[in-house]
Each structure stands twice: as structure tokens, then as C-alpha cells.
């Protein structure tokens, strides 16, 4: 398994992984119609636009030539005065979860953030996401909860943060 910068050629795989993990994770949480209306083609365009903008940093986890997970991030989008970086997306195919791939992707992003002078970061995750404790396991500190519209419903999202990623990213990697 290799962690490498995402390429435009990865956009289809990233979109497929995004849609599949939402459908796997949020069935019973979000409306069925919303989940199954999600389109790989729609997200292909969105991820291609992100990768083309050069404002988004992205890494892919590749196993035997197949993308099995990815992460995107960049500057924090809401103007937080403490956390200057943000994980925008982090998804790993279900059969490859709990193998340390997510932690390696976060570490790769945190390392790149540090090269850019971004030393703190946060992530927003649906509170009903059964995998959100992952962020606590990699030393993320719960910061706050807010309500946000998702799939036509108002849901709680929780923020987890790392105040100094230059100290925390080595500890993100499994021992």
C-alpha cells in the first residue's frame, strides 16, 4: 500500500469511493432517496475542479494499482482564528478500514500542511457517523458541535482539532 499525491487520473476512483462510503455509512441516517441519487459523475467534476484549483491538497492510498482511499484538505474554510488547516474529506473503502490507512492519509496531509506553514487543523464529521471516533484515536480533540443541512435534514456535525500538527502527525501513525 502506497500513499501518494492524488492525480487527475484518480478522480473517478475518488468519486466512486466517496459515493460508496456515504451509501454504506449513512444508510438509515440520511434519506434513502438522497443517498441513492448521489452521482459518481457529479463528484468527478467536483473533485476534478478541486484538484485543478491547486487550493486543495489531496493524497490517495493505492493498493496493487487500485485507489482504496483518499484525503483532501486545505486552508480552514470558515475563518477560524485558531485552526488554519482543515481536512475536507477522508474516505477509505469499507474492506480496507481499520488497517491504519486513514491515519497514514491524515499524517500525509499534516506533513504537507507543515511544509506550507499550516500547523493546526480541524475536521467536521457527522455526529451520527459511526467512524467519527477515529479522529479521537489519532489525537483529535473534540471542539464543538453545530447543526448543518445535509440531505434535506438538519444534522449535528462535530469538529475535532489538532492545535499543533507538527507535534501530532508522527503519533498519528500506528506503531
HELIX and SHEET records of a PDB file:
HELIX    1   1 UNK A    8  UNK A   10  5                                   3    
HELIX    2   2 UNK A   11  UNK A   26  1                                  16    
HELIX    3   3 UNK A   32  UNK A   37  1                                   6    
HELIX    4   4 UNK A   40  UNK A   53  1                                  14    
HELIX    5   5 UNK A   94  UNK A   96  5                                   3    
HELIX    6   6 UNK A  101  UNK A  115  1                                  15    
HELIX    7   7 UNK A  133  UNK A  137  1                                   5    
HELIX    8   8 UNK A  165  UNK A  172  1                                   8    
SHEET    1   A 7 UNK A   2  UNK A   5  0                                        
SHEET    2   A 7 UNK A  57  UNK A  63 -1                                        
SHEET    3   A 7 UNK A  66  UNK A  75 -1                                        
SHEET    4   A 7 UNK A  85  UNK A  92 -1                                        
SHEET    5   A 7 UNK A 121  UNK A 126  1                                        
SHEET    6   A 7 UNK A 153  UNK A 162 -1                                        
SHEET    7   A 7 UNK A 141  UNK A 150 -1                                        
END                                                                             
